[in-house]
Structures are given as C-alpha cells and as structure tokens.
Amino acid sequence: MRLTSSVRRQALREASLGDVLVMEARAGDVSKQSIRERIWDYMESHNIADFPRPVHHRIPNFKGASRAAEHFPHLHAFSAARTIKVNPDAPQRNARFLVLESRKTLLVPTPRLRTGLFNKIIPPPGATKDILRKCATSQGVRNFSVPVGLDSNVLVDLVVVGSVAVSEKGWRIGKGEGYADLEYAMMVSMGAVHEGTLVVTIVHDCQVVDIPEALLEDHDLTVDYILTPTRVIATGCARPKPTGILWSKVSCEMLTKIPVLRSLREREKRAGTDVTLQAEPGNTQQPAPSTVRRPQDRPQSQPAPSTVRRPQDRPQSQAGFRGRSHSSLEGTDTHLAATVCLGNLPYSARVRELKRALQELGAVPLRLTWQGPQHRAILHYTDSAAAQQAASLLQGLRLGDNALRVSLGQQRDT
C-alpha cells in the first residue's frame, strides 16, 4: 500500500533515522544526497554535532569522536602499521594524535589537494603529549609538516577517512566532493597503497546506516573497519576498492585546480595509459559529474555549504591578502588594475569569513578592500584575466543566508 503524502510526512517525523532511510528506500526516494541531508539534520537536531557547526556539507564532527578514536590503537592493523594516512577533518583529530603518540609516521592529505597529496607531520624533538596534541590539530599540521612528493616511494600501511554515512557492509558516503575517493585512487596510481591496504573510518553510531548497493559507483571507496563511540565493526567488505584514477570522470577544471593530478596524468600518459578526460575528444562515455563542484554547479534546491570553513581547509601557503585589508587603494601597489565587486554582504559578515571563502574557492586576490557599511568588498587582481576567472569561481557564493552579487569592476590592464 502506498502511503499518502501527509501520512508519510507524519511517519517520517515519528521514525528513527534508520527507519526514515528504510522508508525512503522503499519509496524510491533515497539518494546519496538524501542520506547525507538526513544524517546532517539528525546530528544537528539531536545535538550530536560538535564544532564546527552546522555540520551540513562537512565531514561532521560529533560528541564522542575522541572516544571512538580510542579503539584505533587496539586494531591489529594499527599495531602492524608504520605509516598511517589520516584525513585532516576534526573528528579524526584524536586519531592523528594516537598515531603520533605511537611514534608512527603520520601523513595528512593537503586540503583539497591544492598543494600536493600528502604532508608528513614531524613533531619537534622531545615533544610532550601536549605538543603532540597540537601537532594533530589543523594548525599543527600546517606548522609541523613537510610535503611528500610523488617520487618519495612512500608506502601507506593504513588509511583513515572521514565519512558522512557508512554501512556495516563497508559502503561509504562522503560529503559529496569525492576527495577521499580521489586521494585513494591517486595513492594507487603512485604505488603508495595496494589491494590489501586497510581503510578505517571514525563516525558516530547514528552515521552507521543501510546504504542501497545501487547507489555505489566504481570509484567509491569502501572501508574495512568502522569505529564508533560504542562499537568496532569489521565490515568484511569484499567489494573491490578503486584500482586507480578513472580519468574519464576527471574534468579539465579539476585538473586545473589540482597540480599533483596533472603530474600523475603526465606520468600515466607516458606509461601508455588512456588519460582522456571528461570533455576531451575520444571520450565516448557520458560525462560524469565533476567530483569538485563550484557553488554555481549545485542544484537550486540544495543548500549552499557554509563558507566559514575549517581552518585545515586552508592551503598551507597562501598567496594574496598581503598585509591588512584597506579601505582604499591609496598608497598601495599600482599594478593592481583589475577588480571584482562583491555585493549583498550580510550585516553580520566579517572580513575573515570572506577571506576563508575566497581561499576555499581558489579566488584569493592580491588585496581586499572591505566596505562593510556598504555591504560590499572589492577584490583587486593583477589583470583582467585573473579578475574574470575569480568572478567565474565566485558565482553562487553565499555568506550566511545571503547570495552575494558578483560583478567585474575596473579592468585597467597595464
């Protein structure tokens, strides 16, 4: 019997999270995004979420994350591992600390892969537990790390990834940008992992849900162990992990944003691999959705992610924002001849929030003029091409509840 819409809405309100997902699956309404939204909403409404909040469009931090990570050193795979890769998100902070405390090599992916693939965390000599805890934070990752190149011959014995949802069968859903899947595929490409490398995720119990197998794709990464505050789940997952980069799913835009991906493509091209991208001639497959979506690529009905991002989402070295924000350009560099104007800034907006959003989108200007009382900011770039590219990247950007107006200003190339 098919439920009427009003009866179904009432049932959804009264059901548990797991029941809701089962009901949606039976009704044919389930998708990866619907599962994400349900979990994010549930964690917020039940106050399971922890800073940074809201957890929507993030790998969600949660109360009890440190307790869940305490299971990690008790895994045989942890004891046997010498080099462990842990994602940089907040719920895995204690896992990073436990790796360092055990005197193992800790690798952390660079945020959004913009400056490379890994950073190796090197604590100062004689580091105490307090110092190791600082090294495990986002700030510590920036201050106590060195980049690991593609030719480093690094071997990763154990991988820790963040998840929005995961099933007891080992099927995983991330936040929707595909970085964990891509990171693993890149590690395969550079020979850092192999078929037997185990993958662990650390989540709250409410994030362990049934995921229909029909939602899984070839590039999706599966997990072997799930650690929650109350359980250790060995999934026994037999589904193969990615065996390398699926170049037919890589967009030209993604290749532009991720330099290490370009290097791997050149390496595989020289080895005779077909590295045809999504929109290139010769690719007969249907174009796959880009793993990295700009704000304007999101459906209108999908809420835009918060632009107040985690500190670890900022690249290690950031060009631009030289000195403080200025109210005018008097006395500043004369070669800053092209501008982008951002309007409709919220009354409560702060310049640091805008800077974080610009860094996240790869649209960092050489100088920023903040005009808060006029609810606008002027971004200064060296030439028209840079300004036009930034304007394109910023289309659809939101701060708080406001969609910002993006327009090109003066374009006086020299």
C-alpha positions as CSV (number, residue, x, y, z in Angstrom):
1,M,0.0,0.0,0.0
2,R,1.4,3.4,-1.0
3,L,1.3,6.0,1.8
4,T,-0.4,9.3,1.1
5,S,2.0,12.3,1.3
6,S,0.5,13.6,4.6
7,V,0.6,10.2,6.3
8,R,4.2,9.6,5.0
9,R,5.3,13.0,6.4
10,Q,3.9,12.2,9.8
11,A,5.6,8.8,9.8
12,L,8.9,10.4,8.9
13,R,8.6,12.8,11.8
14,E,8.0,10.0,14.3
15,A,10.5,7.5,12.9
16,S,14.2,7.0,13.9
17,L,16.9,7.9,11.4
18,G,17.4,4.3,10.3
19,D,13.6,3.9,9.9
20,V,13.4,7.1,7.8
21,L,16.1,5.9,5.4
22,V,14.5,2.5,5.1
23,M,11.1,4.1,4.3
24,E,12.7,6.4,1.7
25,A,14.5,3.5,0.1
26,R,11.2,1.6,-0.2
27,A,9.5,4.6,-1.7
28,G,12.3,5.0,-4.2
29,D,13.3,8.4,-2.8
30,V,16.7,7.6,-1.5
31,S,19.9,9.0,-2.9
32,K,23.4,9.7,-1.6
33,Q,22.4,13.3,-1.0
34,S,19.2,12.4,0.8
35,I,21.2,10.2,3.1
36,R,23.7,13.0,3.8
37,E,20.9,15.5,4.5
38,R,19.1,13.1,6.8
39,I,22.3,12.5,8.8
40,W,23.4,16.1,9.0
41,D,19.8,17.1,10.1
42,Y,19.7,14.4,12.7
43,M,23.1,15.2,14.2
44,E,22.1,18.9,14.5
45,S,18.6,18.4,15.8
46,H,19.7,15.8,18.4
47,N,22.8,17.9,19.4
48,I,25.2,15.2,18.5
49,A,27.1,17.6,16.3
50,D,30.2,19.3,17.6
51,F,32.3,22.3,16.5
52,P,32.5,23.4,13.7
53,R,28.7,23.8,13.2
54,P,26.5,23.5,11.4
55,V,27.8,20.2,10.2
56,H,26.0,20.3,6.8
57,H,28.3,19.9,3.8
58,R,31.1,18.7,6.1
59,I,32.6,15.5,7.4
60,P,30.6,16.0,10.6
61,N,32.4,16.4,13.9
62,F,30.5,14.8,16.8
63,K,30.4,14.4,20.5
64,G,32.3,11.3,21.4
65,A,34.7,11.4,18.4
66,S,37.8,11.2,20.7
67,R,36.2,8.1,22.4
68,A,35.6,6.5,19.1
69,A,39.2,7.0,18.1
70,E,40.4,5.3,21.2
71,H,39.6,2.0,19.6
72,F,42.1,2.7,16.9
73,P,45.3,1.6,18.6
74,H,43.7,-1.7,19.6
75,L,43.3,-2.8,16.0
76,H,45.9,-5.3,14.9
77,A,46.3,-3.3,11.6
78,F,47.3,-0.3,13.7
79,S,49.9,-2.2,15.7
80,A,51.4,-3.6,12.5
81,A,51.4,-0.3,10.6
82,R,54.4,2.0,10.4
83,T,52.9,4.7,8.1
84,I,49.3,5.8,8.5
85,K,47.4,8.3,6.5
86,V,44.6,10.2,8.4
87,N,42.3,12.7,6.8
88,P,42.5,16.3,8.2
89,D,38.9,16.7,9.5
90,A,38.0,17.5,13.1
91,P,36.5,14.1,14.1
92,Q,39.8,12.4,13.3
93,R,42.0,14.8,15.5
94,N,42.5,12.2,18.2
95,A,43.3,9.5,15.7
96,R,46.1,11.7,14.4
97,F,47.4,12.2,18.0
98,L,47.3,8.5,18.7
99,V,49.4,7.8,15.5
100,L,52.0,10.4,16.7
101,E,51.9,9.2,20.3
102,S,52.7,5.7,19.0
103,R,55.8,7.1,17.1
104,K,54.4,6.1,13.8
105,T,54.7,8.2,10.6
106,L,51.6,10.3,10.1
107,L,50.6,11.5,6.7
108,V,47.8,14.0,6.2
109,P,46.4,14.9,2.8
110,T,46.8,18.5,1.8
111,P,43.4,20.4,1.9
112,R,41.5,19.9,-1.3
113,L,44.8,18.5,-2.8
114,R,45.8,22.0,-4.0
115,T,49.4,22.0,-2.9
116,G,50.2,18.3,-3.3
117,L,48.9,15.0,-2.0
118,F,50.5,14.5,1.5
119,N,52.1,16.3,4.3
120,K,54.3,14.3,6.7
121,I,53.9,15.5,10.3
122,I,57.3,15.9,12.0
123,P,56.9,16.8,15.7
124,P,59.8,18.7,17.3
125,P,62.4,16.6,19.1
126,G,61.3,15.6,22.6
127,A,57.7,16.6,22.0
128,T,55.4,16.1,25.0
129,K,51.9,14.8,24.8
130,D,50.6,18.3,24.8
131,I,52.9,19.2,21.8
132,L,51.8,16.1,20.0
133,R,48.2,17.1,20.5
134,K,49.0,20.4,19.0
135,C,50.7,18.7,16.0
136,A,47.5,16.7,15.5
137,T,45.4,19.9,15.1
138,S,44.8,21.7,11.8
139,Q,47.3,24.4,12.9
140,G,49.8,21.8,13.9
141,V,49.5,20.1,10.5
142,R,50.5,23.4,9.0
143,N,53.3,24.2,11.4
144,F,54.9,20.8,11.8
145,S,54.8,19.2,8.4
146,V,56.8,18.8,5.2
147,P,55.3,17.9,1.8
148,V,55.7,14.4,0.4
149,G,56.4,14.3,-3.3
150,L,55.2,11.8,-5.9
151,D,58.7,10.3,-6.2
152,S,59.1,9.7,-2.4
153,N,58.3,6.0,-2.7
154,V,56.1,6.3,0.4
155,L,54.2,3.1,1.4
156,V,51.0,3.7,3.4
157,D,50.1,0.7,5.6
158,L,46.7,2.0,6.9
159,V,44.3,4.6,5.7
160,V,41.8,6.6,7.8
161,V,39.0,8.5,6.0
162,G,36.1,10.6,7.2
163,S,32.5,9.7,6.3
164,V,29.0,11.2,6.4
165,A,27.4,7.8,6.3
166,V,28.7,4.2,6.3
167,S,27.0,0.8,6.3
168,E,28.0,-2.3,8.3
169,K,28.9,-3.8,4.9
170,G,31.6,-1.2,4.4
171,W,29.9,1.0,1.9
172,R,30.7,4.7,2.4
173,I,29.2,8.1,1.5
174,G,31.4,11.2,1.9
175,K,30.3,14.8,1.8
176,G,29.9,14.7,-1.9
177,E,33.1,16.3,-3.3
178,G,34.9,13.0,-3.9
179,Y,38.2,13.9,-2.4
180,A,38.6,10.7,-0.3
181,D,37.9,8.6,-3.3
182,L,40.3,10.6,-5.4
183,E,43.0,10.6,-2.8
184,Y,42.9,6.8,-2.6
185,A,42.9,6.4,-6.4
186,M,46.0,8.8,-6.5
187,M,47.7,6.7,-3.9
188,V,47.1,3.6,-6.0
189,S,48.5,5.4,-9.1
190,M,51.7,6.4,-7.2
191,G,52.1,2.9,-5.7
192,A,51.5,4.1,-2.1
193,V,48.8,1.6,-1.4
194,H,47.9,-1.9,-2.7
195,E,45.0,-4.2,-2.7
196,G,45.5,-5.3,0.9
197,T,45.8,-1.8,2.4
198,L,43.0,-1.5,5.0
199,V,40.7,1.5,5.3
200,V,39.2,2.7,8.6
201,T,36.5,5.3,9.3
202,I,35.6,7.0,12.5
203,V,31.9,8.0,12.9
204,H,29.1,8.4,15.4
205,D,26.7,5.4,15.8
206,C,23.9,7.3,14.1
207,Q,26.0,7.5,10.9
208,V,26.0,3.7,10.5
209,V,23.0,3.1,8.3
210,D,21.8,0.9,5.5
211,I,23.1,2.1,2.1
212,P,21.5,0.6,-1.0
213,E,24.1,-1.1,-3.1
214,A,22.6,0.5,-6.2
215,L,24.0,3.9,-5.1
216,L,27.6,2.7,-5.2
217,E,29.8,3.6,-8.2
218,D,33.1,2.1,-9.4
219,H,35.2,4.9,-7.9
220,D,33.6,4.8,-4.5
221,L,36.0,3.9,-1.6
222,T,34.8,1.2,0.8
223,V,36.0,0.7,4.4
224,D,37.2,-2.3,6.3
225,Y,36.7,-1.1,9.9
226,I,34.2,1.3,11.4
227,L,35.0,2.9,14.8
228,T,32.2,4.5,16.8
229,P,32.0,5.6,20.4
230,T,30.4,2.2,21.3
231,R,31.5,-0.3,18.6
232,V,34.3,-1.6,16.4
233,I,32.7,-3.0,13.3
234,A,34.8,-5.3,11.0
235,T,32.9,-5.0,7.7
236,G,34.5,-7.9,5.9
237,C,33.8,-5.9,2.7
238,A,34.7,-7.8,-0.4
239,R,33.8,-5.0,-2.9
240,P,37.0,-4.0,-4.7
241,K,38.5,-0.7,-3.9
242,P,39.4,1.8,-6.7
243,T,42.3,0.4,-8.8
244,G,43.5,3.8,-10.0
245,I,42.3,7.1,-11.3
246,L,39.2,7.0,-13.6
247,W,40.4,9.7,-16.0
248,S,37.1,9.7,-17.8
249,K,35.5,11.1,-14.6
250,V,38.1,13.9,-14.2
251,S,37.1,17.3,-15.5
252,C,39.5,19.8,-17.0
253,E,38.5,22.2,-14.2
254,M,39.6,19.6,-11.6
255,L,42.9,19.1,-13.4
256,T,43.5,22.8,-13.3
257,K,42.8,23.0,-9.6
258,I,44.9,20.0,-8.5
259,P,48.6,20.3,-9.7
260,V,49.5,16.8,-8.4
261,L,46.7,15.3,-10.5
262,R,48.3,16.9,-13.6
263,S,51.7,15.3,-12.7
264,L,50.1,11.9,-12.2
265,R,48.3,12.3,-15.6
266,E,51.6,13.0,-17.4
267,R,53.2,10.1,-15.7
268,E,50.4,7.7,-16.7
269,K,50.3,9.1,-20.2
270,R,54.0,8.4,-20.7
271,A,53.3,4.8,-19.5
272,G,50.7,4.4,-22.2
273,T,47.5,4.7,-20.1
274,D,44.4,6.2,-21.7
275,V,44.1,9.5,-19.8
276,T,41.3,11.1,-21.8
277,L,39.3,13.5,-19.7
278,Q,35.5,14.0,-19.5
279,A,35.1,16.6,-22.2
280,E,38.0,15.7,-24.4
281,P,37.6,14.2,-27.9
282,G,37.8,10.4,-27.8
283,N,35.8,10.1,-24.6
284,T,32.7,8.2,-25.6
285,Q,31.3,7.8,-22.1
286,Q,28.5,10.0,-20.8
287,P,30.1,12.9,-18.9
288,A,30.3,12.1,-15.2
289,P,29.5,14.7,-12.6
290,S,32.6,16.6,-11.6
291,T,34.0,15.5,-8.2
292,V,34.7,19.1,-7.2
293,R,31.6,21.3,-7.6
294,R,31.6,25.0,-7.6
295,P,28.8,26.8,-5.9
296,Q,27.0,27.5,-9.2
297,D,27.1,23.8,-10.0
298,R,24.7,23.0,-7.1
299,P,21.0,22.5,-7.8
300,Q,18.9,25.4,-6.7
301,S,17.2,23.3,-4.1
302,Q,20.4,22.2,-2.4
303,P,21.6,24.4,0.4
304,A,24.9,26.1,-0.2
305,P,27.7,25.0,2.2
306,S,28.8,27.3,5.0
307,T,31.6,29.5,3.8
308,V,33.1,29.5,7.3
309,R,35.3,26.5,6.7
310,R,37.5,24.5,9.0
311,P,41.0,26.0,9.5
312,Q,42.5,22.9,8.0
313,D,40.7,23.6,4.7
314,R,43.1,26.5,4.1
315,P,46.2,25.7,1.9
316,Q,49.5,25.7,3.7
317,S,50.9,28.5,1.8
318,Q,48.6,31.3,0.7
319,A,49.4,34.0,-1.8
320,G,47.4,37.1,-1.6
321,F,45.9,39.1,1.3
322,R,49.3,40.9,1.8
323,G,49.0,42.9,5.0
324,R,45.7,44.1,6.3
325,S,42.5,44.9,4.4
326,H,42.4,48.5,3.2
327,S,39.6,51.0,2.9
328,S,41.1,52.4,-0.3
329,L,43.9,51.8,-2.6
330,E,45.8,55.0,-1.9
331,G,49.5,54.1,-1.4
332,T,49.1,50.5,-2.5
333,D,50.6,48.7,-5.5
334,T,49.8,50.5,-8.7
335,H,49.7,47.3,-10.7
336,L,46.5,46.1,-9.1
337,A,44.5,47.1,-12.1
338,A,41.5,44.7,-12.3
339,T,38.8,44.3,-9.7
340,V,35.8,42.2,-8.7
341,C,33.0,43.7,-6.6
342,L,31.1,41.5,-4.1
343,G,27.8,43.0,-3.0
344,N,24.9,42.0,-0.7
345,L,27.3,41.1,2.2
346,P,25.3,40.2,5.3
347,Y,25.2,42.8,8.1
348,S,27.0,40.4,10.4
349,A,29.7,39.3,7.9
350,R,33.3,39.6,8.9
351,V,36.3,40.0,6.7
352,R,37.8,36.8,7.9
353,E,34.8,34.8,6.8
354,L,35.1,36.2,3.3
355,K,38.8,35.5,3.2
356,R,38.2,31.9,4.1
357,A,35.6,31.5,1.4
358,L,37.9,33.1,-1.2
359,Q,40.7,30.7,-0.2
360,E,38.4,27.7,-0.4
361,L,37.4,28.6,-3.9
362,G,40.8,29.4,-5.2
363,A,40.0,33.1,-5.8
364,V,42.4,34.8,-3.5
365,P,43.1,38.4,-4.5
366,L,46.3,40.3,-4.1
367,R,44.4,42.8,-2.0
368,L,41.0,43.1,-0.5
369,T,39.1,46.3,0.3
370,W,36.4,45.8,2.9
371,Q,33.5,48.1,2.8
372,G,31.3,46.6,5.5
373,P,28.9,49.6,6.0
374,Q,28.1,49.5,2.2
375,H,27.7,45.6,2.5
376,R,30.4,45.1,-0.2
377,A,34.0,44.2,-0.8
378,I,36.4,45.0,-3.6
379,L,38.8,42.3,-4.7
380,H,42.0,43.5,-6.5
381,Y,43.8,41.4,-9.1
382,T,46.8,41.9,-11.3
383,D,44.9,41.8,-14.7
384,S,41.6,41.2,-16.3
385,A,42.1,37.5,-16.9
386,A,42.7,36.9,-13.2
387,A,39.7,39.0,-12.3
388,Q,37.4,37.3,-14.8
389,Q,38.5,33.8,-13.6
390,A,37.8,34.9,-10.0
391,A,34.4,36.3,-10.9
392,S,33.5,32.9,-12.6
393,L,34.6,30.9,-9.5
394,L,32.6,33.2,-7.2
395,Q,29.3,32.9,-8.9
396,G,26.7,31.5,-6.5
397,L,28.9,32.2,-3.4
398,R,26.9,32.7,-0.2
399,L,27.8,34.2,3.2
400,G,25.3,33.2,5.8
401,D,21.9,33.4,4.2
402,N,22.9,35.9,1.6
403,A,23.7,35.1,-2.0
404,L,26.5,37.6,-2.9
405,R,26.3,39.7,-6.1
406,V,29.4,39.3,-8.1
407,S,30.4,41.8,-10.8
408,L,33.5,42.9,-12.6
409,G,34.8,46.3,-11.7
410,Q,37.6,48.3,-13.3
411,Q,39.7,46.4,-15.8
412,R,42.7,48.7,-16.5
413,D,45.3,46.3,-17.6
414,T,48.9,47.6,-17.8
